[in-house]
């Protein structure tokens, strides 16, 4: 998951311990990529990857703004150059266009959301814009989908099997809906598990 540092200064360590070598001091606004959380010395640490490719660790109490992938639920959403409706419109978003929500600011007595499209163009949209946040792929979500899919698929097979054994006429119900839904969710969960970053 990508995020922006909100604290004024954050130490980036070479290993998950306070006595480790300090690689750098990250300023407010620095973008990082989250990795796994590690517990060491009775404290939690977060593995991070910098845009330069440098890897390090920060304390888990660090304040960050996590980026979220989202899509507008309405057409013709203007993306302004600044957090005001009086600035230039950089582009207009169509419904279901994927964007990253990378910050929130208040100006002109209203909230503005800083966004970045998939090509890297940034701007501001009104905080009143209706958005749908796309869930981040994670191993926890993948495990949930695998379990749910296996249960649906198993229930469909069980209903089909019980119907076949109890029917004396030679006709029985095949629970295709549950089997198909469960199978798709199971395969989706397995894919998510192997492609998720954390």
C-alpha positions as CSV (number, residue, x, y, z in Angstrom):
1,X,0.0,0.0,0.0
2,X,1.3,3.4,-0.9
3,X,1.1,6.3,1.7
4,X,2.3,9.8,2.5
5,X,4.1,10.6,5.8
6,X,2.1,13.1,7.9
7,X,4.7,13.5,10.7
8,X,7.2,16.3,10.3
9,X,10.3,14.0,10.6
10,X,10.5,10.2,10.7
11,X,13.6,8.1,11.0
12,X,14.2,5.4,8.5
13,X,16.2,2.5,10.1
14,X,18.2,-0.2,8.4
15,X,16.7,-2.9,10.6
16,X,13.7,-3.2,13.0
17,X,15.3,-1.9,16.2
18,X,15.8,1.6,17.7
19,X,19.6,1.1,17.9
20,X,19.9,0.3,14.2
21,X,21.7,2.6,11.7
22,X,19.5,5.5,10.7
23,X,19.4,5.5,6.9
24,X,17.6,8.8,6.4
25,X,15.1,11.2,7.9
26,X,11.9,11.3,6.0
27,X,10.2,14.7,5.8
28,X,6.4,15.3,5.9
29,X,4.9,14.5,2.6
30,X,7.4,11.8,1.6
31,X,5.8,8.9,-0.2
32,X,6.4,5.3,0.9
33,X,5.3,1.8,0.0
34,X,4.2,-0.3,2.9
35,X,5.4,-3.8,3.4
36,X,4.9,-6.3,6.2
37,X,4.6,-5.4,9.9
38,X,7.4,-6.9,12.1
39,X,7.4,-7.2,15.9
40,X,10.9,-6.9,17.4
41,X,12.1,-5.9,20.8
42,X,8.6,-5.5,22.1
43,X,7.8,-2.9,19.4
44,X,6.1,-3.0,16.0
45,X,7.9,-1.9,12.9
46,X,6.7,-1.4,9.4
47,X,8.9,-2.4,6.4
48,X,8.9,0.4,3.8
49,X,10.2,0.8,0.3
50,X,11.2,4.2,-1.0
51,X,10.6,5.4,-4.5
52,X,14.4,5.3,-5.0
53,X,14.3,1.5,-4.3
54,X,15.8,1.9,-0.8
55,X,14.3,-0.5,1.8
56,X,14.1,0.3,5.5
57,X,11.9,0.3,8.7
58,X,9.8,2.9,10.5
59,X,8.1,2.8,13.8
60,X,4.5,1.6,13.6
61,X,3.2,4.7,15.4
62,X,4.2,6.9,12.5
63,X,1.2,9.0,11.2
64,X,0.6,8.4,7.5
65,X,-2.1,9.0,4.9
66,X,-2.7,5.7,3.0
67,X,-3.6,6.1,-0.7
68,X,-6.9,4.5,-1.8
69,X,-7.9,3.5,-5.2
70,X,-11.4,4.8,-6.0
71,X,-13.8,5.6,-8.9
72,X,-16.3,8.4,-9.2
73,X,-19.9,7.4,-9.1
74,X,-20.9,10.3,-11.3
75,X,-20.0,11.7,-14.7
76,X,-18.1,14.9,-15.6
77,X,-16.2,15.4,-12.3
78,X,-13.8,18.4,-12.7
79,X,-10.3,18.0,-11.5
80,X,-9.0,21.4,-10.5
81,X,-5.3,22.5,-10.5
82,X,-5.7,24.0,-7.0
83,X,-8.1,23.3,-4.1
84,X,-10.6,25.9,-5.3
85,X,-13.3,26.0,-8.0
86,X,-11.8,29.3,-9.3
87,X,-8.6,27.5,-10.6
88,X,-8.1,25.8,-14.0
89,X,-9.7,22.5,-14.7
90,X,-7.0,20.0,-15.5
91,X,-9.3,17.2,-16.7
92,X,-12.8,15.9,-16.3
93,X,-13.3,12.4,-14.9
94,X,-15.9,10.0,-16.3
95,X,-17.9,7.6,-14.1
96,X,-15.8,4.6,-13.0
97,X,-12.4,6.2,-13.9
98,X,-9.8,4.8,-11.6
99,X,-8.0,7.4,-9.4
100,X,-5.9,7.4,-6.3
101,X,-7.1,9.5,-3.3
102,X,-3.8,10.9,-1.9
103,X,-4.8,13.6,0.5
104,X,-7.5,15.9,1.9
105,X,-7.4,19.6,2.5
106,X,-9.9,22.3,3.4
107,X,-10.2,25.5,1.4
108,X,-13.1,27.9,0.5
109,X,-15.0,26.5,3.5
110,X,-15.2,23.1,2.0
111,X,-13.2,19.9,1.8
112,X,-11.1,19.0,-1.3
113,X,-9.7,15.6,-2.1
114,X,-6.3,15.5,-3.8
115,X,-6.3,12.8,-6.5
116,X,-3.8,11.3,-8.9
117,X,-4.9,9.4,-12.0
118,X,-3.1,6.3,-13.2
119,X,-0.8,8.3,-15.5
120,X,0.4,10.4,-12.6
121,X,-1.6,13.6,-13.2
122,X,-2.6,15.2,-9.9
123,X,-5.4,17.7,-9.0
124,X,-8.3,18.4,-6.6
125,X,-11.9,17.3,-6.7
126,X,-14.7,18.5,-4.4
127,X,-15.2,16.6,-1.2
128,X,-18.9,16.3,-2.1
129,X,-18.0,14.0,-5.0
130,X,-19.6,10.6,-4.7
131,X,-16.8,7.9,-4.8
132,X,-16.5,4.2,-4.5
133,X,-13.3,3.0,-2.8
134,X,-11.8,-0.2,-4.3
135,X,-10.6,-2.6,-1.6
136,X,-6.9,-3.1,-1.4
137,X,-5.8,-6.7,-2.3
138,X,-4.5,-8.3,0.9
139,X,-3.8,-11.8,2.1
140,X,-6.4,-11.4,4.8
141,X,-9.1,-10.5,2.2
142,X,-7.9,-13.4,0.0
143,X,-8.2,-15.9,2.8
144,X,-11.7,-14.7,3.5
145,X,-12.7,-15.2,-0.2
146,X,-11.1,-18.6,-0.2
147,X,-13.0,-19.7,2.8
148,X,-16.3,-18.2,1.6
149,X,-15.8,-19.8,-1.8
150,X,-15.0,-23.2,-0.4
151,X,-18.1,-23.1,1.8
152,X,-20.5,-22.1,-1.0
153,X,-19.0,-24.7,-3.4
154,X,-19.1,-27.3,-0.6
155,X,-22.7,-26.5,0.2
156,X,-23.7,-26.8,-3.4
157,X,-22.0,-30.1,-3.8
158,X,-23.6,-31.4,-0.6
159,X,-27.1,-30.3,-1.6
160,X,-26.5,-32.0,-5.0
161,X,-25.2,-35.2,-3.4
162,X,-28.0,-35.4,-0.8
163,X,-30.6,-34.8,-3.6
164,X,-29.1,-37.6,-5.7
165,X,-29.1,-40.2,-2.9
166,X,-32.6,-39.4,-1.6
167,X,-34.3,-39.3,-4.9
168,X,-35.9,-42.5,-6.0
169,X,-37.2,-41.2,-9.3
170,X,-33.8,-40.7,-10.9
171,X,-34.2,-36.9,-11.1
172,X,-32.5,-34.6,-8.6
173,X,-31.5,-31.0,-8.1
174,X,-28.0,-29.8,-9.0
175,X,-27.1,-26.7,-7.1
176,X,-25.2,-25.1,-10.0
177,X,-25.6,-21.6,-8.7
178,X,-23.9,-22.2,-5.3
179,X,-21.2,-24.4,-7.0
180,X,-20.4,-21.8,-9.7
181,X,-20.5,-18.8,-7.3
182,X,-18.3,-20.7,-4.8
183,X,-15.9,-21.8,-7.4
184,X,-15.4,-18.3,-8.9
185,X,-14.9,-16.8,-5.4
186,X,-12.4,-19.6,-4.5
187,X,-10.3,-19.0,-7.6
188,X,-10.5,-15.2,-7.1
189,X,-9.3,-15.7,-3.5
190,X,-6.4,-17.9,-4.5
191,X,-5.3,-15.4,-7.2
192,X,-5.6,-12.5,-4.7
193,X,-3.5,-14.4,-2.1
194,X,-0.6,-14.9,-4.5
195,X,-0.7,-11.4,-5.9
196,X,-1.3,-9.5,-2.6
197,X,1.6,-7.5,-1.2
198,X,0.6,-8.0,2.5
